[in-house]
């Protein structure tokens, strides 16, 4: 899994695997899902991320595993 915060485009992207993306769909304003050829979600992008999270939240990432 890869996570990319792009401050220039104000977006946050989660790439779940390296499958080829064949379709993308904006499912809510500013939330885009990327699908592979089997219609599985392989990426999630959040636009306008600075409006959704403060500077402190964007500078520190916390990961939780179960």
Rosetta silent file (secondary structure, phi, psi, omega in degrees, C-alpha in Angstrom):
SEQUENCE: XXXXXXXXXXXXXXXXXXXXXXXXXXXXXXXXXXXXXXXXXXXXXXXXXXXXXXXXXXXXXXXXXX
SCORE:     score description
SCORE:     0.000 S_00000001
   1 L     0.000  139.439  176.040    0.000    0.000    0.000 S_00000001
   2 E  -122.075  144.447  175.770    1.203    3.501   -0.808 S_00000001
   3 E  -126.721  130.750 -179.353   -0.018    6.790    0.625 S_00000001
   4 E  -131.179  124.920  172.964    0.768   10.099   -1.046 S_00000001
   5 E  -103.538  116.998 -179.424   -0.003   13.582    0.243 S_00000001
   6 E  -110.385  101.760 -176.686    0.363   16.097   -2.587 S_00000001
   7 L   -68.191  -31.053 -178.451    0.302   19.591   -1.155 S_00000001
   8 L   -67.896  -34.716  177.722    0.440   21.251   -4.589 S_00000001
   9 L  -100.612    0.097  179.186   -2.826   19.592   -5.689 S_00000001
  10 L    54.943   49.266 -177.645   -4.199   19.495   -2.117 S_00000001
  11 E  -133.649  156.393  176.041   -4.948   15.772   -2.388 S_00000001
  12 E  -127.169  128.074 -174.643   -4.380   12.578   -0.429 S_00000001
  13 E  -126.113  129.774  174.233   -4.143    9.281   -2.319 S_00000001
  14 E  -109.405  117.909  176.645   -4.239    5.706   -0.999 S_00000001
  15 E  -105.803  115.305 -173.737   -3.070    3.096   -3.516 S_00000001
  16 L   -80.162  -37.137  174.123   -4.082   -0.367   -2.310 S_00000001
  17 L  -153.949  179.189 -173.465   -2.248   -2.410   -4.948 S_00000001
  18 L   -97.728   18.575  175.977   -0.493   -2.004   -8.289 S_00000001
  19 L   -60.174  151.645  178.989   -3.290   -3.345  -10.506 S_00000001
  20 L   -68.623  132.279  178.441   -3.919   -1.346  -13.664 S_00000001
  21 L   -82.920  124.899 -179.957   -6.598    1.312  -13.191 S_00000001
  22 L  -111.605  -15.435 -179.460   -9.299    1.004  -15.850 S_00000001
  23 E  -157.203  146.417  174.702  -11.946    3.335  -14.434 S_00000001
  24 E  -129.522  146.108 -179.028  -12.309    6.127  -11.892 S_00000001
  25 E  -142.227  130.498  174.114  -15.492    7.426  -10.344 S_00000001
  26 E   -83.740  106.583 -173.361  -16.178   10.411   -8.104 S_00000001
  27 E   -88.181  -21.263  173.640  -18.524    8.818   -5.569 S_00000001
  28 E  -147.873  160.050  177.941  -18.937   11.932   -3.415 S_00000001
  29 L   -55.206  120.227  178.214  -17.704   15.475   -3.991 S_00000001
  30 L    80.661    9.029  178.051  -13.913   15.281   -3.717 S_00000001
  31 E  -124.948  114.941 -175.004  -13.755   11.485   -3.213 S_00000001
  32 E  -118.270  129.601  175.855  -12.574    9.459   -6.210 S_00000001
  33 E  -103.879  137.048  174.318  -12.345    5.662   -6.382 S_00000001
  34 E  -105.421  133.521 -177.010  -10.042    3.907   -8.868 S_00000001
  35 E  -116.223  148.232  173.584  -11.116    0.460  -10.118 S_00000001
  36 L   -92.504 -174.703 -176.361   -9.201   -2.396  -11.751 S_00000001
  37 L   -66.732  -17.379  177.548  -10.477   -4.651  -14.550 S_00000001
  38 L   -97.478   14.250  178.388  -12.309   -6.848  -12.000 S_00000001
  39 L    65.447   25.783  175.990  -14.206   -3.821  -10.637 S_00000001
  40 L   -95.037  143.339  176.630  -12.219   -3.877   -7.378 S_00000001
  41 E   -71.979  124.611  178.403  -11.194   -0.627   -5.711 S_00000001
  42 E  -117.824   -6.561  178.363   -7.420   -0.213   -5.997 S_00000001
  43 E  -158.666  150.707  177.631   -7.114    3.464   -5.064 S_00000001
  44 E  -135.352  128.584  179.149   -8.913    6.210   -3.176 S_00000001
  45 E  -121.285  135.666  176.207   -8.236    9.916   -3.654 S_00000001
  46 E  -113.458  122.608  177.135   -9.437   12.770   -1.470 S_00000001
  47 E   -96.523  155.668 -179.702   -9.410   16.253   -2.998 S_00000001
  48 L    62.830   38.528 -172.957   -9.362   19.458   -0.958 S_00000001
  49 H   -64.861  -28.189  179.684   -7.720   17.598    1.898 S_00000001
  50 H   -67.566  -21.602  175.738   -6.589   20.796    3.660 S_00000001
  51 H   -81.254  -19.358 -176.771  -10.286   21.639    4.166 S_00000001
  52 H   -95.186  -25.080 -177.236  -10.902   18.206    5.717 S_00000001
  53 L  -140.393  147.477  178.361   -7.899   18.051    8.056 S_00000001
  54 L   -78.715  171.163 -178.770   -5.788   20.594    9.848 S_00000001
  55 H   -58.859  -38.620 -179.317   -2.062   21.138    9.369 S_00000001
  56 H   -64.711  -44.411  179.164   -1.253   19.071   12.466 S_00000001
  57 H   -64.838  -35.448 -178.868   -3.233   16.046   11.226 S_00000001
  58 H   -75.367  -22.629 -178.687   -1.607   16.300    7.795 S_00000001
  59 H   -88.601  -11.909 -179.797    1.916   16.436    9.222 S_00000001
  60 L  -130.755  123.849  177.207    1.483   13.292   11.358 S_00000001
  61 L  -106.687  135.338  175.692    0.150    9.965   10.098 S_00000001
  62 L  -115.799  133.987  178.836   -0.994    7.272   12.505 S_00000001
  63 L  -114.740  136.638  179.844   -1.364    3.663   11.426 S_00000001
  64 L  -127.266  129.248  176.033   -3.422    1.144   13.304 S_00000001
  65 L  -120.584  151.324 -179.389   -3.377   -2.601   12.669 S_00000001
  66 L  -110.564    0.000    0.000   -5.504   -5.227   14.287 S_00000001
